[in-house]
Amino acid sequence: MGDDERRPMPLPLVWSDAALDLFEQIASLQIPAYAVGGAVRDAWLRLPLKDLDLATPDDGLRLARRIANALGGAYYPLDTERSVGRAIVELPQGKLVIDVARFRGDGLTADLVDRDFTINAMAVDLLDDPQRLIDPMGGAEDARVRLLRQCKPGAIADDPVRALRAVRQSVQLGFRIEPTTLAAVRAQASRLENVSPERARDEFFRLLALPKAAAALKVADVLGLLKIILPEAQHLHERNTWQRALTMIERLGDVYLTISPRRTDETAARFSLGMIVMGLDRYRQQVQVHLDEGWADDRSHLALLTFAILLLHAVPPDAADKRAALMPLSNRERDRLNLILRYFAEDQPQDDLSVLGLHRYWRRLGAAGIDVVILELAGYLADKGLEIDQDDWIRRIERARTRLEAYFDHYVEVVEPPVLVDGGALMKALSLKPGPIVGRLLEAIREAQVIGTVTTADDALAFARKHLESPQD
């Protein structure tokens, strides 16, 4: 089929008014541009526009820059060799990422045929009617019957990371993988080792961020993908912890949904989740902000917590840090994982809700303490299943609420009281030399502030002097 041929749709593509306005503004630049990939697929499936990929016979860098300039957005060159640029613009529903690339081959059809799956090989011409579909691979019909099919026999072999993408998109969209494509996914699993760690990591973390990540992990495991991307996964089966990890990931999804803006009345109808609503809703907005925290390269916080669950069940903390480094994750992500995993690996006085116990909890974990609260709830639900003890669950919700209250409502009093004396003043007043003792004294002063026995700088110095004179265990 030639570039100019069109297949009419039995139903129109569904674009939001904001998307249509955006298309008009891009078309006004009078540079040939085609919306391709996920945006077109989602318009066919009646899903909202999340991001936008454009293909052009022109220079992708130049068009991306012109879009950013025309819409008052930001411009970033992504790949100068392949002429790929990015514009980030503000729409009424928030920021939209627009990636613009020069055609992969000789014309639009060649570009579409060279893509991964037929449902991602549809396009619309922004200089034409955005309801008119260009569909050389029959993606619309595959989407209608909810089938994921590779565009050509060698599509997955050409780029083995597409094997992971096939699993992710099939679960994300509720599609069945076509048998020949499924065989190609299985056959190419081992070649994931040849993909750059960064590309494999990013696709894996997109999978981990799915609401049904546990289902996707099951499929990835059966097809031989998981043991390649996460070799430690074999320990999950050896330790018989695989099912518990999957169940905890499912319950994490439940807790996440209960806290997220996607929660419905039906979500809270279950006793276990309804109690989270009743007990923790006061802090729902703050926890949402925390969970919406983005990591490097747009990796989501939910994906990081899901990854933490896998590591928690597969390996000890030291080995987990090695895997996080090999993935590779950023230092900030590794630090967060280490705090979470070491906490769960050690015996913790979980019921110490005294002001000093709360102080020590938050001083040790920082923001990771919120993650621990969420993961403890998910872990309890995973272990109890349908046999949940209502009174015990209420007590655990109350413990979570008390911890969050200390962090969000009483941070200055409980977590980080104001500094009364610093290390320099302490060394000068007590004739101390720099060393670990100074840090220990400052921590002891801080704890004394939390329990109210030290309130002034003079109190702090007197306390430190007496502390030095007391015999130490």
PyMOL commands that set and color helices and strands:
alter all, ss='L'
color gray80, all
select helices_A, chain A and resi 17-27+38-44+60-71+108-113+118-120+139-144+155-158+161-173+179-187+189-194+197-208+213-222+226-229+233-238+242-259+267-269+271-291+296-298+301-314+317-326+331-345+355-365+368-384+390-409+411-415+423-430+436-451+457-469
alter helices_A, ss='H'
color red, helices_A
select strands_A, chain A and resi 34-36+52-56+74-79+84-91+94-102+123-125+147-148+176-177
alter strands_A, ss='S'
color yellow, strands_A
deselect
rebuild
show_as cartoon
